Amino acid sequence: MRALTQDSSGWDALEVRDVPDPVPREGQVLVQVHAAGVNPYDWHYAAGQPLIARPTLGGLTGPRPPVRGADLSGIVAAVGPGVTAFAPGDEVFGFGASGTFAELALAAVDRISRRPAELTHVEAAAVPMAAVTALQFLRAAGLTAGQRLAITGAGGGIGHFAVQIATAWGAQVTGVCSTRNAAMVRELGASDVVDYTREDFTAGGRRFDVVFTNAGRYPVRELGRVVVPGGVVLTNDGSKEGLLGPMPDLVAAPLVARFRPYRVVNVSATESGEDLAVLAGMVADGALLPIVSATYPLDHAVDAIRQVAGSGHARGKLVVKLV
């Protein structure tokens, strides 16, 4: 099969080439990949950033798995021993175990779900990592109907899903985004939109029960100014480069919050087939729609990865289309 592979850290090591077809083991299925979502996660592997994380990304032996990509949508081609939940021919979406920028990918049965009939493979491939992350962060905040929520990066991958999930839960959503994404964020359910190119929402008089920040545009101390006493700041920032990346901020934020009247919460999102099924239900109900701003062929998957993390301003989701 053809796949985007990487045998060492760094952009120069990325190469589309022929590799052996993977074989499903117990509890796995083999998926013919029709489309694969692109995430900042892929950039971390490609760039080997932050440096402190390299041992967990494969260390001296190179990135593992050697094929890039985590999200997929496709058709089950074969099943491993003991698998009964899925059969060849089933259309699925979810998380791949062997890399998904490839014609074939392995996936654990508890990390995939049936593709929503309402979505194309391209749309379904945009959902897994970003939407599951948004769902798990909002759960961790204990978000309830009627609460006021601000989401920074509301026009991006995680942000545009968070707007829709929170709206479906009955929250009053303020989306913080760029000028070009303002109309889209309103259409997705935000009752108010702040254009960060024209206004610093942390300097105004707005107050929120929960603030969900993506991509590290605002320090926690600034976000704390707009959170009500007893409120929650959700911090999701894995985009920083260098030796330690976002680690200093992640460590310092909870310590600072101990002396403030609000909580700081960071979530290590987990791959979950159950959460994918929840999101599929929201799609069926018309409450969730992935926005895909561009698709790329496998031969240009590196360009997609660069776009996701390079500018930090990708609109909605980017997807690599294989079929």
N, C-alpha and C positions, 0 to 999 in steps of 0.2 A: 504494500500500500504506500501511497505518498503521504508525507507528514512533515510538519514544521518541527525540526529537531534542534537540539542545543546540547553540545558536549562539554561546554565550559561557560562560565559567566561572561557576559558581554555581548553586545549587539553583533559583533563580527562572527560569533559562533552560531548564529541562527541560520539554518539552511533547510530548504525544502528538498527532501530526497526520498528515495525508496527504502523502506524498512520492512522487516518481517511482520506479517499479520499477527496481532495479539490473539491469544487463545483464552477463552473464559475459564476461570477456576470456579470452585464451589462458591455459590452465592453471587456469582457475577453473570452478566449478559454481555454479548458482543453486539455493538450497535453500529449500523451503517450510518455514519454521520451526514446529515443533510445540511446542518448549520451549527455554528459554534459561537457563543457569545464572547466578547472581548471585555476584559476587566483590568483594573490597575494591578490586580494579582499577577497577571501575565507579565506586566512591566517589571515587577519586583524580580521575577525569575530571569527575564531577559537581560536586565541591567545588573543583576546581582546586588540590588540595593534594598535596604540599607546594608552596609558592610557587616554589621554585627549579626545579621540574619543569615549570612551565607552558609554557615554550618547546617542550618535547618533546611536550606534550599538545595542541599546536595554536597556542600563542602568542597574538598579537594577533588572529589571524583566527578564533579560537574552536577548540574541541576538534575533532580529526580522528581518525577519521571522525566526522561529526556525529550519527550514531546510536549510542546506548549499547549495551553488551553485547558479550561476547566469545565465550561458549560457546553451542553450539547442538546440537540434535538435530532431525532432520527428514527430509524426502524430497526427493531431487534433482528439480527441476522442469525444468532445462535445463542444457546443458553448453556451455562455450566452445570456440573453435577448438582442435583438436588433442587434446582430452581423450578418452581411451579407457578410463581406469581406472574411470570411473563413467558411468552412463547414467540418463536420466530414470526415476524410479520406485525407484531405489536408496535404501535407508534408511541414513543416515549420522549420525555425531556428530563433533564436533571444534570447531575454532576458526573464527570468522567473520572475514572481511576487511573487511566494510562495516558492522559493527554488527549485533547479533543480537536486540535487543529490537524486533523488526519481523516483519511477516508473511513477508517474503522477505529473504534475506541471501546475499551472495557468500562463497565459501570456496575457498581454494587447495587443489588436489588433494593436495598433500603435507602438509596440515594437518588432514585429516579421515580417518576410517576408517569401516568399516561398523559400524552400530549392533549391539551384542551382542543376540542374540535373547532373552537372559535378562532384559534390561532394558526397561522402558517408555521412551518418549521423555523423560518427566520425569526418570526416574532417569539415563538416559544423558546428559542435558544437565547433570547435576550433576558429571560426571566431569572434563571436559577440563583446565581451568586448575589446579584444586586437586590433582587426582590426579597430573597430569604434574609439577607442582611438587614434590610429595612424593617421587615416584619419582626425579627428577633430584637432589634434595638428598641422599637416602639413597645414591644411587650415588656422589655426590661424596665422601661420608664413607668409602666403601669398606666399607660395613657387610657383615658376614659372619655365618654361622650361629653361634650360641652367644654372640655379643657382647651386652653389656648396653646397652640404649638407653632413654633417658628422652625423652619427647615432651611438651612443654608445649603447652597449647591442644589437648589430645588429643581433645576433643569437638567441635572446630570443623571447618571445611571441609577444610583441608590436613591437620590433625592426625588426623582420623578415618580418612583414607586412609593416612597414614603408619603408623598402628598396624597396619592390615591388611597393608600391603606388607611391613613389617619382620617381622611374625609369619610371613608366608608364606616369608620368606627364612630363618627359623629363629632370629631374634634373640629375646632375652628382653626384653620390652617393659614399661616402667613408664609408664603414662599419667598425666599431671598435668592435672587438670580440676576443674570445679566439682562440687558434690554432685549436682546433677540429672543430670549426664552420666556419673557413675561407673559405673553399671550397664551403660550402653551401651558404654562403652570396654572393660569387661571382656568383654562379649559379642563385641566385635570382635576379641578376641585378646590383650589386655594381660594379662600374668601378675600384675601388681601395679598398683594405682591409688592415687595420692596426691590427696587433696582439698585444693586450695590454700587453701580458705576456712578450713581447720582446721590445716594444717601447711605449713611452709616446707620443701620438700624439699631446698633447698640448705643447710639448717642441720643436717641429720641426718647419719647415718653411711653413707648409701648412696653407692656409687661406680659410675660408668658409663664404658663405652668411648666412647660417643657420646651427646651431648645435642643434641636438635633443638628449638630454641626458636622459638615463633611468637607474634606480637603483642607482643613486647617487655616482658613482665611482669618478666623477670629480667635485670639487667645481666650482661654477659659475665664480669666479675670474680667475681660470685657463682656463676655456673654453673661457673667454673673450679675452684671448691672441691670439686665432686662428680665431676670428670672425672679418670680415672686418668692417670698420666704417659704421654705419647704418644697420648692420646685426642683426640677431635674435638668442638668446639662448632659446631653448624650454626646460623647466625643468619638468621632470616627475619622482618624487621620493617619493613614499609612503611606502618605505620598512623599514624605521628606527623604532626601538623599543623605549621603555622608556616612560616617562611621556608625553613629547611633540612630540615625533616622528620627522617628517620632518618639523614641523611648524616653528621653528626658521629659518631654511634655506629658507623656502618659503616666510617668512616675510622679511628677510634681503636681499634676492636677488634683488627684484625690487628697494629697497632703494639704494643698491650699484650701480645698473645700472643707476640710475639718474645722476651719476657722471662719467659715461662711455659712449663711442660713440656707444653703441649697446642697443637693447631692450631685456628684459627678459620676457618671456611669459610662464605662466602656465595655463593650461586649465582644467576646471572641466568637464570632458567628460560626455555626456548625452546619455541615451539609446534612440536610434532612429531607427524606422522601415524604414524611408526614407534612412538613411545612409546604412542600411543593404541591401536595394535594389540597391544602388550604388555599393556596394562591390560585390553583386551577379552579376551585370553587368560586373564588372572587371573579375570575375571568368569565366563567359561565353566567354569573349574576350580573355581568356588565359593569362591575365595580373596578376592574383592573385592566389596563391596556398598555402593553409595552410600546414605547416609542423608539423606533429604529431609524436613526438619521442617515446611516450609510451601510452598505455591504461591501465586502472585499473578497476577491477570489483567494484561494489558498496561497498562490504565488505572491500575493501582496499582503499577507497576514502581518508581516513585520510593520508595514506602514500603519495598520490598524492599531497595533500595540503602541507604537510611538504616539499616535494621535490621542489615545486614551490618557496617557500620563504626561506626554510632552507639554501640551498646553494646559491640561487640566480643565478644558472647557468643552469637552465632547458633549453634544446635545443628545439627551437620552442615551441610547445604546448603539454600539457598533457591533456588527456581526460578520463573521467569516462564513461565506456561503460555499458549500462544497458540491451540492447537487442542484 
